[in-house]
Amino acid sequence: MSHPSTGSADIFRTESWENEGGSIPAVELAERLGVIRHVTETYSVGGFRYTSLTDAIAQARRMTKLERELI
């Protein structure tokens, strides 16, 4: 069964063969739609996560200082 072309909406149409490995890969589709991937490093200190290394170091220093005060 064919569908009439609707321009840019065609990329959202699901075909019966898509579950057989024939669809556009997600990365390719994302690029065509202008989606930009960003990889962000995170730093963990205790139970907290930071995207800034400076903030992670500051928290680690606070935790170290607190440990020294409790001993």
Secondary structure as UniProt FT lines:
FT   HELIX           7..12
FT   HELIX           16..20
FT   TURN            21..22
FT   HELIX           26..32
FT   TURN            33..34
FT   STRAND          43..45
FT   TURN            46..47
FT   STRAND          48..50
FT   HELIX           53..70
//
